[in-house]
Amino acid sequence: MESFMSIWKQMDRSQGRISVRKVGLFCIYALLAITLLSIQGCVSNPSNSNSKVDDSKLIAKSKSLPFLGLPSPKSVDEALNNGDQAYGEADFDRALFEYVRALDLEDKNPLIYVKIGKTHVKMQNDVVAHFAFQEGLKIDSEHISALESMGGLLLRNNKLPEAKSYLQKAISIYEGGTAQVDTEKTKTVVEFPLSAYTSMGIAMDMENDTQKAIDYYFKALDKAPYNYSIINNIGYSYYLSGAWTEAERYYSRAIEVNNKYALAWKNLGLLYARQDRFMESMNAFEQVMEKPKAYNDIGYICLMDGKYEEAEIFLSKAIDSNTRYYKMAEQNLEKVQWHKRLSAAEKTDSDKAKPKRVVYQPKRIKKPIAQKASIPLNNSVPVAPQKVIKAEAVKSTVPKPETKTEPKPQPLSLKKTVEAEPTSISTVSSDETLELGQVVTTGPAAISLPSGSEVSETNLREHWRDKKNASYEDE
């Protein structure tokens, strides 16, 4: 500073002007002095080394205009209480305004950033929420509420690995008791991270590890036994694991705690529909939705299960019961009809490609009949009328004496066809029990034998086995 003053004294006032060289030196010394003063101020106030986050990044000016006339809070606690009250009333714009005003009073409190982030989550501003949680973790990297909030946000956006890392860190800090609490600065008390345990349960369900999910849910339920959301999550984990009886029990329990909890009613209706308990499913869905939508949801569940006939019935009811055009039900019905046509076409193709079974059918062999004698025989055996085979007469010059011949009765053989016509012909399957007096299972064409027939069951089996052509199963 002395050099600066000396330069000033050396200025030529008598001529009313300053030399260019002296002016340049004056400017250089002035800049050096300003720089030294700014560095000295930063060293003396280290808390100002990190600049405060611009409020415009946390709340839009248009959102804060309606609340500019509210009285200013006298402390951080008052501002936070005002914000919590507005948050409980779902007035998220006002809650956000109050939290930002608390941040103006104390910008190094991570809890304020967590509350701002949660409010933006409710307003579906995930980008701003992510920014707020990050700012809170910059202040305290082991802040449990900031960790579980960040994990829940990432889980909501299907970033499973990153979400698990934040959630597991929050749980390990709580269970290890390593959380550092400075009540003078953070104004917080370490509480059970309920959201971290429930979010980890959801993450385990997403990885199909339902048993671990149930373990996390029950740890959370021990601290909050009447939390209907956790009870519903337990039921859903049981549903995913196939334990549908337990799933129904916990869904019903969640509804007992909160009869207006829509998610539990929907899950219960889904479970009933999967069990073909359609009336109960309809009753559950109608608790939280209109009848056309309930019909549509049941029809869609049947469609997913491949129950196309039932799906077509419920989707048609959804369309008929709705006074306006029901686009979703119409689209689902088109899917059902498409699946039905596809199934019919596949069945036809499979039938054509299936090799046909060739079953041997014995030809009728005409029984050779002896020539009828010209002289009646007194001791002849009566036989059934038969066709006469004509033979050419043999010329002979010497007449031969006529002799009596007695035809021998022909033995009944299975290699020859019984002259009696079959009583009935029907198509039967090859796995029916073979009994006399019933249809014989010989393949596509089966002959029904009357009761009391001389052809025994044993001979009939041997006959078909000798032919080696019929599908047969021993008793």
Secondary structure as the mmCIF struct_conf table of DSSP 4:
data_model
#
loop_
_struct_conf.conf_type_id
_struct_conf.id
_struct_conf.beg_label_comp_id
_struct_conf.beg_label_asym_id
_struct_conf.beg_label_seq_id
_struct_conf.end_label_comp_id
_struct_conf.end_label_asym_id
_struct_conf.end_label_seq_id
HELX_RH_AL_P HELX_RH_AL_P1 GLU A 2 LYS A 9
TURN_TY1_P TURN_TY1_P1 GLN A 10 GLN A 10
BEND BEND1 MET A 11 MET A 11
TURN_TY1_P TURN_TY1_P2 ARG A 13 GLY A 16
HELX_RH_AL_P HELX_RH_AL_P2 VAL A 20 SER A 44
HELX_RH_3T_P HELX_RH_3T_P1 PRO A 46 ASN A 48
BEND BEND2 SER A 49 ASN A 50
HELX_LH_PP_P HELX_LH_PP_P1 SER A 51 ASP A 54
HELX_RH_3T_P HELX_RH_3T_P2 ASP A 55 LYS A 57
TURN_TY1_P TURN_TY1_P3 LEU A 58 LEU A 58
BEND BEND3 ILE A 59 ILE A 59
HELX_RH_AL_P HELX_RH_AL_P3 LYS A 61 SER A 64
HELX_RH_3T_P HELX_RH_3T_P3 LEU A 65 PHE A 67
TURN_TY1_P TURN_TY1_P4 LEU A 68 GLY A 69
BEND BEND4 LEU A 70 LEU A 70
HELX_LH_PP_P HELX_LH_PP_P2 PRO A 71 PRO A 73
BEND BEND5 LYS A 74 SER A 75
HELX_RH_AL_P HELX_RH_AL_P4 VAL A 76 GLY A 88
TURN_TY1_P TURN_TY1_P5 GLU A 89 ALA A 90
HELX_RH_AL_P HELX_RH_AL_P5 PHE A 92 LEU A 105
TURN_TY1_P TURN_TY1_P6 ASP A 107 LYS A 108
HELX_RH_AL_P HELX_RH_AL_P6 PRO A 110 LYS A 122
TURN_TY1_P TURN_TY1_P7 MET A 123 GLN A 124
HELX_RH_AL_P HELX_RH_AL_P7 ASP A 126 ILE A 139
TURN_TY1_P TURN_TY1_P8 SER A 141 GLU A 142
HELX_RH_AL_P HELX_RH_AL_P8 ILE A 144 ARG A 156
TURN_TY1_P TURN_TY1_P9 ASN A 157 ASN A 158
HELX_RH_AL_P HELX_RH_AL_P9 LEU A 160 GLY A 176
TURN_TY1_P TURN_TY1_P10 GLY A 177 GLY A 177
TURN_TY1_P TURN_TY1_P11 THR A 183 THR A 186
HELX_RH_AL_P HELX_RH_AL_P10 LEU A 194 MET A 206
TURN_TY1_P TURN_TY1_P12 GLU A 207 ASN A 208
HELX_RH_AL_P HELX_RH_AL_P11 THR A 210 LYS A 223
TURN_TY1_P TURN_TY1_P13 PRO A 225 TYR A 226
HELX_RH_AL_P HELX_RH_AL_P12 TYR A 228 SER A 241
TURN_TY1_P TURN_TY1_P14 GLY A 242 GLY A 242
HELX_RH_AL_P HELX_RH_AL_P13 TRP A 244 VAL A 257
TURN_TY1_P TURN_TY1_P15 ASN A 259 LYS A 260
HELX_RH_AL_P HELX_RH_AL_P14 ALA A 262 ARG A 274
TURN_TY1_P TURN_TY1_P16 GLN A 275 ASP A 276
HELX_RH_AL_P HELX_RH_AL_P15 PHE A 278 PHE A 285
TURN_TY1_P TURN_TY1_P17 GLU A 286 VAL A 288
BEND BEND6 MET A 289 MET A 289
HELX_RH_AL_P HELX_RH_AL_P16 LYS A 291 MET A 304
TURN_TY1_P TURN_TY1_P18 ASP A 305 GLY A 306
HELX_RH_AL_P HELX_RH_AL_P17 TYR A 308 SER A 321
BEND BEND7 THR A 323 ARG A 324
HELX_RH_AL_P HELX_RH_AL_P18 LYS A 327 ALA A 353
BEND BEND8 LYS A 354 LYS A 354
HELX_LH_PP_P HELX_LH_PP_P3 PRO A 355 VAL A 358
HELX_LH_PP_P HELX_LH_PP_P4 PRO A 362 PRO A 368
HELX_LH_PP_P HELX_LH_PP_P5 ALA A 370 ALA A 373
BEND BEND9 SER A 374 ILE A 375
TURN_TY1_P TURN_TY1_P19 ASN A 378 ASN A 379
HELX_LH_PP_P HELX_LH_PP_P6 SER A 380 PRO A 382
HELX_LH_PP_P HELX_LH_PP_P7 LYS A 387 LYS A 390
HELX_LH_PP_P HELX_LH_PP_P8 GLU A 392 LYS A 395
BEND BEND10 THR A 397 VAL A 398
HELX_LH_PP_P HELX_LH_PP_P9 PRO A 399 GLU A 402
HELX_LH_PP_P HELX_LH_PP_P10 PRO A 407 LEU A 412
TURN_TY1_P TURN_TY1_P20 LEU A 414 LYS A 415
BEND BEND11 LYS A 416 LYS A 416
BEND BEND12 GLU A 419 ALA A 420
HELX_LH_PP_P HELX_LH_PP_P11 GLU A 421 PRO A 422
BEND BEND13 THR A 423 THR A 423
STRN STRN1 ILE A 425 SER A 426
TURN_TY1_P TURN_TY1_P21 SER A 430 ASP A 431
BEND BEND14 GLU A 432 GLU A 432
HELX_LH_PP_P HELX_LH_PP_P12 THR A 433 LEU A 434
TURN_TY1_P TURN_TY1_P22 LEU A 436 GLY A 437
BEND BEND15 GLN A 438 GLN A 438
STRN STRN2 VAL A 439 VAL A 439
BEND BEND16 GLY A 443 ALA A 445
STRN STRN3 ALA A 446 ILE A 447
STRN STRN4 SER A 448 SER A 448
HELX_LH_PP_P HELX_LH_PP_P13 LEU A 449 PRO A 450
TURN_TY1_P TURN_TY1_P23 SER A 451 GLY A 452
BEND BEND17 GLU A 454 VAL A 455
HELX_RH_AL_P HELX_RH_AL_P19 GLU A 457 LYS A 467
TURN_TY1_P TURN_TY1_P24 LYS A 468 LYS A 468
BEND BEND18 ALA A 470 ALA A 470
#
